[in-house]
Amino acid sequence: MTIIRSFLCLLLLLVMVWESHGIKCYQCSTDEDPDGKDLCGAYEKFDVASHIPVDCFQEESVTPGTFCVKITKQSPRMFIWDGRWRTVIRRCSSVTETGVTNMCNWGVDPIGVYWEECYCTSDGCNGSSTIKSSYFTIATAALALMFLMRN
C-alpha cells in the first residue's frame, strides 16, 4: 500500500507541475480599441479568430501571470442603447482579490458601476464568456484524494 500511495502522490505532483506550464491568454482592452471598433468584445461577441493569445511570460504580455482574467465594467443605466457604457479588459494575471481561480466574482462599486472579474487557468480561456477549468487536473486530484482517504 505504501508503494501505491507514493505512486499516487507522485502522479498528483506531476499533474500539478504539468498544469503549471506557461499559460497563453487573450490580451485587449476596449480603452485601446479604435473609434467605432469593438475589438475586445464589449458590445459584440469576442472574435477569437482575429486574436492570438500571448504567452504570459513573454515580452508581448502587458502583465506577467500564471492565469487569465477577463474584467467587465458597465455603467448603471438601464439599457445599452440609452447611453450606458461597457468596458472589457482581457489579460494575464497573477493576483486575484479572493485568491481563487476558475470562477467569476462580481459586484457594484459605490457609484453604481457593475463589475465582474473572471479568472481561469487554461490557454485562451479568457476569450469565452464562460470560464472552464481543467477537468483532467480536477479529476486526477479527486481520484487521488478519494483513494488516499479510503486507505
C-alpha angles and dihedrals in degrees: 000000000000090000091051092049091049090049092050092048090050091048091050091049092049092050091050092049091045090053093048096068118121113299128218119218136180112253124202143112131207087225087068097045115114116249111284094015128107101196098151097051103252096142104008134041112288109252105223091182092066095049132064120212113237127222106253093222098049129092095256091064112101090210127014117235152145098237141026130254135197115195120192124186125182134183120245100248121115106248135019092233093057093065104282114146131214130194129192130194123188120186149120118288140185102186132055128189092237100030090239127117133193092050142077129246121197142175147138122267123223094270093052101260112147114223134186128184119191120190125193140169109214129087113279093357094137090066094074131067092238127059116231125195127211103272092192092059094045094047094047093048092047093050093047093049093047091051093047092048092050094057 
